[in-house]
Amino acid sequence: MTAGADGGSTAYDGDDPPVALSIAGSDSGAGAGIQADIKTMGALGVFATTAVTAVTVQNTTSVREVHYVPAEVVDAQIGAVLDDLPVAAVKTGMLGTRAVVETVARRAAAGDLPQLVVDPVMVASSGRIPCPRRGSPPTGRIWCPRR
């Protein structure tokens, strides 16, 4: 990808690597979430883009706090990436709240999220539940409404 004269615009020239979008939480310990997706995609020669759903305060042993990003902001992040880059595949991780699950499901139903891989993260490896218990996402009913 090339930067425009203002340093902010990009142009995809077709010789660039494939683009993938990770919609997930941020892990300050870098062992999971967006950070792990970026590392994995980069190792596979894929240009990683992101939409952050939650910011965690965690390390390798515990999740101390979780701040959820509002669904409107997550949707705006997704839209900004899709408006600019030819996303070839999308992977979800911890979506965090029912509103974000519904937002991503709407995007998927509209055909905005190609080659979608849903990886519903509901419990951190430390055992903590990063999703709020009240109003937590009923992912099966949202992703597969006809079952």
MARVEXKOL-59000 format. One record per residue (C-alpha): residue in three letters; x, y, z; residue number from 0. Coordinates in nm, 3 decimals. Layout:
MARVEXKOL-59000
ATOM:residuo:xx:yy:zz:num
ATOM:ALA:X:Y:Z:NUM .
...
end
This chain:
MARVEXKOL-59000
ATOM:residuo:xx:yy:zz:num
ATOM:MET:0.000:0.000:0.000:0 .
ATOM:THR:0.120:0.346:-0.073:1 .
ATOM:ALA:0.075:0.661:0.127:2 .
ATOM:GLY:-0.081:0.960:-0.039:3 .
ATOM:ALA:0.081:1.302:-0.048:4 .
ATOM:ASP:-0.090:1.391:0.279:5 .
ATOM:GLY:0.041:1.072:0.441:6 .
ATOM:GLY:-0.311:0.961:0.526:7 .
ATOM:SER:-0.460:0.812:0.213:8 .
ATOM:THR:-0.372:0.475:0.074:9 .
ATOM:ALA:-0.402:0.318:-0.266:10 .
ATOM:TYR:-0.417:-0.055:-0.314:11 .
ATOM:ASP:-0.226:-0.145:-0.627:12 .
ATOM:GLY:-0.303:-0.517:-0.657:13 .
ATOM:ASP:0.059:-0.622:-0.597:14 .
ATOM:ASP:0.012:-0.571:-0.226:15 .
ATOM:PRO:-0.057:-0.864:0.010:16 .
ATOM:PRO:-0.414:-0.978:0.076:17 .
ATOM:VAL:-0.600:-0.778:0.338:18 .
ATOM:ALA:-0.774:-0.931:0.640:19 .
ATOM:LEU:-0.981:-0.762:0.909:20 .
ATOM:SER:-0.975:-0.874:1.271:21 .
ATOM:ILE:-1.272:-0.763:1.482:22 .
ATOM:ALA:-1.171:-0.838:1.840:23 .
ATOM:GLY:-1.052:-0.716:2.175:24 .
ATOM:SER:-0.710:-0.573:2.248:25 .
ATOM:ASP:-0.482:-0.775:2.479:26 .
ATOM:SER:-0.222:-0.558:2.654:27 .
ATOM:GLY:-0.018:-0.873:2.721:28 .
ATOM:ALA:-0.010:-0.937:2.344:29 .
ATOM:GLY:-0.078:-1.307:2.382:30 .
ATOM:ALA:-0.427:-1.303:2.236:31 .
ATOM:GLY:-0.683:-1.079:2.071:32 .
ATOM:ILE:-0.603:-0.821:1.806:33 .
ATOM:GLN:-0.231:-0.833:1.884:34 .
ATOM:ALA:-0.210:-1.209:1.825:35 .
ATOM:ASP:-0.416:-1.176:1.506:36 .
ATOM:ILE:-0.184:-0.904:1.372:37 .
ATOM:LYS:0.124:-1.119:1.443:38 .
ATOM:THR:-0.031:-1.429:1.285:39 .
ATOM:MET:-0.157:-1.247:0.977:40 .
ATOM:GLY:0.180:-1.076:0.928:41 .
ATOM:ALA:0.365:-1.407:0.958:42 .
ATOM:LEU:0.138:-1.545:0.684:43 .
ATOM:GLY:0.203:-1.249:0.452:44 .
ATOM:VAL:-0.136:-1.089:0.509:45 .
ATOM:PHE:-0.189:-0.716:0.567:46 .
ATOM:ALA:-0.379:-0.699:0.899:47 .
ATOM:THR:-0.645:-0.438:0.970:48 .
ATOM:THR:-0.846:-0.411:1.289:49 .
ATOM:ALA:-1.165:-0.301:1.459:50 .
ATOM:VAL:-1.117:-0.300:1.836:51 .
ATOM:THR:-1.417:-0.417:2.041:52 .
ATOM:ALA:-1.267:-0.396:2.389:53 .
ATOM:VAL:-0.953:-0.280:2.562:54 .
ATOM:THR:-0.828:-0.511:2.832:55 .
ATOM:VAL:-0.592:-0.458:3.121:56 .
ATOM:GLN:-0.419:-0.793:3.131:57 .
ATOM:ASN:-0.094:-0.979:3.133:58 .
ATOM:THR:0.000:-1.344:3.095:59 .
ATOM:THR:-0.163:-1.440:3.426:60 .
ATOM:SER:-0.481:-1.237:3.461:61 .
ATOM:VAL:-0.741:-1.008:3.310:62 .
ATOM:ARG:-0.774:-0.714:3.550:63 .
ATOM:GLU:-1.021:-0.490:3.369:64 .
ATOM:VAL:-1.215:-0.473:3.043:65 .
ATOM:HIS:-1.342:-0.155:2.877:66 .
ATOM:TYR:-1.595:-0.221:2.601:67 .
ATOM:VAL:-1.593:-0.006:2.289:68 .
ATOM:PRO:-1.943:0.118:2.194:69 .
ATOM:ALA:-2.102:-0.068:1.903:70 .
ATOM:GLU:-2.126:0.253:1.698:71 .
ATOM:VAL:-1.750:0.300:1.722:72 .
ATOM:VAL:-1.682:-0.063:1.629:73 .
ATOM:ASP:-1.913:-0.025:1.329:74 .
ATOM:ALA:-1.736:0.298:1.228:75 .
ATOM:GLN:-1.397:0.122:1.247:76 .
ATOM:ILE:-1.525:-0.161:1.027:77 .
ATOM:GLY:-1.670:0.088:0.780:78 .
ATOM:ALA:-1.348:0.291:0.762:79 .
ATOM:VAL:-1.144:-0.020:0.677:80 .
ATOM:LEU:-1.397:-0.151:0.424:81 .
ATOM:ASP:-1.424:0.191:0.256:82 .
ATOM:ASP:-1.049:0.204:0.194:83 .
ATOM:LEU:-0.911:-0.148:0.151:84 .
ATOM:PRO:-1.009:-0.464:-0.040:85 .
ATOM:VAL:-1.069:-0.689:0.259:86 .
ATOM:ALA:-1.049:-1.052:0.149:87 .
ATOM:ALA:-1.130:-1.215:0.482:88 .
ATOM:VAL:-1.263:-1.126:0.828:89 .
ATOM:LYS:-1.204:-1.294:1.164:90 .
ATOM:THR:-1.384:-1.215:1.486:91 .
ATOM:GLY:-1.262:-1.271:1.839:92 .
ATOM:MET:-1.403:-1.131:2.159:93 .
ATOM:LEU:-1.694:-0.910:2.056:94 .
ATOM:GLY:-1.780:-0.839:2.417:95 .
ATOM:THR:-2.132:-0.703:2.417:96 .
ATOM:ARG:-2.464:-0.798:2.266:97 .
ATOM:ALA:-2.475:-0.468:2.073:98 .
ATOM:VAL:-2.139:-0.540:1.910:99 .
ATOM:VAL:-2.240:-0.899:1.826:100 .
ATOM:GLU:-2.559:-0.765:1.665:101 .
ATOM:THR:-2.363:-0.498:1.476:102 .
ATOM:VAL:-2.117:-0.751:1.335:103 .
ATOM:ALA:-2.400:-0.995:1.254:104 .
ATOM:ARG:-2.581:-0.720:1.059:105 .
ATOM:ARG:-2.263:-0.649:0.862:106 .
ATOM:ALA:-2.225:-1.021:0.792:107 .
ATOM:ALA:-2.588:-1.057:0.680:108 .
ATOM:ALA:-2.542:-0.760:0.447:109 .
ATOM:GLY:-2.246:-0.935:0.283:110 .
ATOM:ASP:-1.992:-0.680:0.409:111 .
ATOM:LEU:-1.765:-0.936:0.577:112 .
ATOM:PRO:-1.612:-1.175:0.320:113 .
ATOM:GLN:-1.483:-1.520:0.418:114 .
ATOM:LEU:-1.600:-1.463:0.775:115 .
ATOM:VAL:-1.446:-1.677:1.050:116 .
ATOM:VAL:-1.630:-1.649:1.383:117 .
ATOM:ASP:-1.417:-1.732:1.685:118 .
ATOM:PRO:-1.646:-1.653:1.981:119 .
ATOM:VAL:-1.419:-1.573:2.274:120 .
ATOM:MET:-1.622:-1.596:2.592:121 .
ATOM:VAL:-1.356:-1.682:2.854:122 .
ATOM:ALA:-0.995:-1.567:2.877:123 .
ATOM:SER:-0.721:-1.826:2.921:124 .
ATOM:SER:-0.687:-1.700:3.279:125 .
ATOM:GLY:-1.043:-1.819:3.342:126 .
ATOM:ARG:-1.198:-1.474:3.365:127 .
ATOM:ILE:-1.513:-1.409:3.168:128 .
ATOM:PRO:-1.440:-1.093:2.967:129 .
ATOM:CYS:-1.801:-1.056:2.852:130 .
ATOM:PRO:-2.048:-0.889:3.086:131 .
ATOM:ARG:-2.280:-1.147:3.241:132 .
ATOM:ARG:-2.587:-0.926:3.213:133 .
ATOM:GLY:-2.686:-0.895:2.849:134 .
ATOM:SER:-2.397:-1.113:2.735:135 .
ATOM:PRO:-2.413:-1.210:2.370:136 .
ATOM:PRO:-2.639:-1.505:2.282:137 .
ATOM:THR:-2.413:-1.565:1.984:138 .
ATOM:GLY:-2.588:-1.877:1.853:139 .
ATOM:ARG:-2.923:-1.703:1.819:140 .
ATOM:ILE:-2.773:-1.393:1.657:141 .
ATOM:TRP:-2.535:-1.567:1.412:142 .
ATOM:CYS:-2.781:-1.848:1.323:143 .
ATOM:PRO:-3.127:-1.696:1.366:144 .
ATOM:ARG:-3.311:-1.973:1.176:145 .
ATOM:ARG:-3.197:-2.268:1.382:146 .
end
